[in-house]
Amino acid sequence: MKNFFLLIAAVTGTLVCTSCEQEEDYGYPSKITLSGKGETTRLSGDEGFPPRLMGIDLLDYNGNGNHSSQSAEGDSLIVTTKWLTVKSPASENKLILMAEPNDSHKKRKLYLYLYYGGTRQEVTVVQSK
């Protein structure tokens, strides 16, 4: 029985390690601060990467949030939460962040995950009061 539990632990550890994405720097900043008044910001990534991201997640500290979907025209990836929308045009190394005004009067924070292949970049997005 003890060997069985050791085997299960070893297999689980192997699966967890092989399913993790490698952190990569796509040329976007690691932290973005947005105005509490609401704003649209355009960011450029590194030209050395293929322009098409494979996915975008926009999550809170607990991992709750939304995953990207294709736009109706199929020309970009879009993800939206209560106060932030992120769009990645298909043919450019750019992100467009559109923040709603912050009526909560508290600082807000989300984690933006950009995916390409087996790699990802994490960007912290903060909106002031």
PLY file of the C-alpha trace (Angstrom):
ply
format ascii 1.0
element vertex 129
property float x
property float y
property float z
element edge 128
property int vertex1
property int vertex2
end_header
0.00 0.00 0.00
2.86 2.37 0.82
4.44 1.69 -2.59
1.12 2.44 -4.27
0.95 5.89 -2.67
4.58 6.58 -3.62
3.81 5.59 -7.20
0.74 7.86 -7.31
2.77 10.76 -5.88
5.55 10.26 -8.44
3.13 10.08 -11.39
1.21 13.14 -10.17
4.43 15.13 -9.74
5.58 14.20 -13.23
2.27 15.19 -14.81
2.17 18.51 -12.96
5.70 19.41 -14.05
5.20 18.44 -17.70
1.96 20.42 -18.05
3.42 23.74 -16.88
4.12 26.48 -19.37
7.59 27.99 -19.48
7.71 31.69 -18.63
8.73 33.78 -21.64
9.17 37.51 -22.23
7.13 38.49 -25.31
8.26 42.11 -24.95
5.24 43.37 -23.02
5.76 45.07 -19.63
5.37 42.88 -16.55
3.14 45.49 -14.86
0.71 48.03 -16.26
-0.99 50.74 -14.21
-4.20 52.24 -15.59
-6.04 55.39 -14.58
-9.10 55.13 -12.36
-10.89 57.37 -14.86
-10.86 54.58 -17.43
-8.67 54.54 -20.51
-7.56 52.67 -23.61
-3.88 51.71 -23.78
-1.99 50.14 -26.67
1.10 48.03 -26.00
3.63 46.64 -28.46
5.36 43.31 -28.00
8.72 42.08 -29.22
8.90 41.89 -33.01
10.92 38.67 -32.69
7.82 36.66 -31.77
5.13 35.52 -34.17
2.32 38.08 -34.02
-0.47 35.64 -33.28
-1.00 34.78 -29.61
-2.67 31.41 -29.07
-4.64 32.47 -26.02
-5.24 35.12 -23.37
-6.51 34.67 -19.81
-7.60 37.55 -17.58
-7.82 36.32 -13.98
-8.07 37.67 -10.44
-5.89 36.57 -7.52
-8.05 33.46 -6.95
-7.83 32.36 -10.60
-11.37 33.44 -11.44
-11.89 35.24 -14.71
-12.27 34.75 -18.41
-10.47 33.12 -21.30
-10.05 34.57 -24.77
-12.31 33.91 -27.71
-12.11 34.76 -31.38
-13.77 37.99 -32.43
-16.79 37.67 -34.71
-14.60 38.59 -37.67
-11.92 36.10 -36.62
-9.26 38.79 -36.83
-8.35 38.99 -33.14
-8.52 37.41 -29.68
-10.70 39.17 -27.12
-11.16 38.64 -23.38
-13.45 40.71 -21.13
-14.05 40.95 -17.39
-16.25 43.35 -15.41
-13.90 46.30 -15.90
-11.22 45.36 -18.43
-11.23 44.21 -22.06
-8.05 43.01 -23.79
-7.83 42.61 -27.55
-4.95 41.09 -29.53
-5.13 41.78 -33.30
-4.17 38.68 -35.29
-1.54 40.25 -37.52
0.27 42.48 -35.02
2.42 42.14 -31.88
0.08 44.47 -30.03
-2.37 44.44 -27.16
-5.21 46.90 -26.69
-6.40 47.29 -23.08
-9.72 49.08 -22.50
-10.50 49.85 -18.84
-13.86 51.07 -17.55
-13.86 53.89 -14.96
-13.18 52.65 -11.42
-16.35 53.42 -9.46
-15.34 51.10 -6.59
-12.87 53.69 -5.22
-10.47 50.81 -4.44
-7.40 49.76 -6.37
-8.18 46.83 -8.67
-5.79 44.18 -9.93
-5.97 41.43 -12.55
-3.42 39.03 -13.99
-3.15 38.88 -17.75
-1.66 35.65 -19.14
-0.50 35.61 -22.76
0.09 32.20 -24.38
2.09 31.14 -27.39
2.97 27.44 -27.86
4.15 25.98 -24.55
5.16 29.37 -23.16
3.40 32.25 -21.46
4.01 35.77 -20.16
2.30 37.12 -17.07
1.36 40.82 -16.95
-0.07 42.39 -13.80
-2.73 45.01 -14.58
-3.54 47.52 -11.82
-6.20 50.22 -11.96
-5.86 53.10 -9.49
-8.70 54.38 -7.28
0 1
1 2
2 3
3 4
4 5
5 6
6 7
7 8
8 9
9 10
10 11
11 12
12 13
13 14
14 15
15 16
16 17
17 18
18 19
19 20
20 21
21 22
22 23
23 24
24 25
25 26
26 27
27 28
28 29
29 30
30 31
31 32
32 33
33 34
34 35
35 36
36 37
37 38
38 39
39 40
40 41
41 42
42 43
43 44
44 45
45 46
46 47
47 48
48 49
49 50
50 51
51 52
52 53
53 54
54 55
55 56
56 57
57 58
58 59
59 60
60 61
61 62
62 63
63 64
64 65
65 66
66 67
67 68
68 69
69 70
70 71
71 72
72 73
73 74
74 75
75 76
76 77
77 78
78 79
79 80
80 81
81 82
82 83
83 84
84 85
85 86
86 87
87 88
88 89
89 90
90 91
91 92
92 93
93 94
94 95
95 96
96 97
97 98
98 99
99 100
100 101
101 102
102 103
103 104
104 105
105 106
106 107
107 108
108 109
109 110
110 111
111 112
112 113
113 114
114 115
115 116
116 117
117 118
118 119
119 120
120 121
121 122
122 123
123 124
124 125
125 126
126 127
127 128
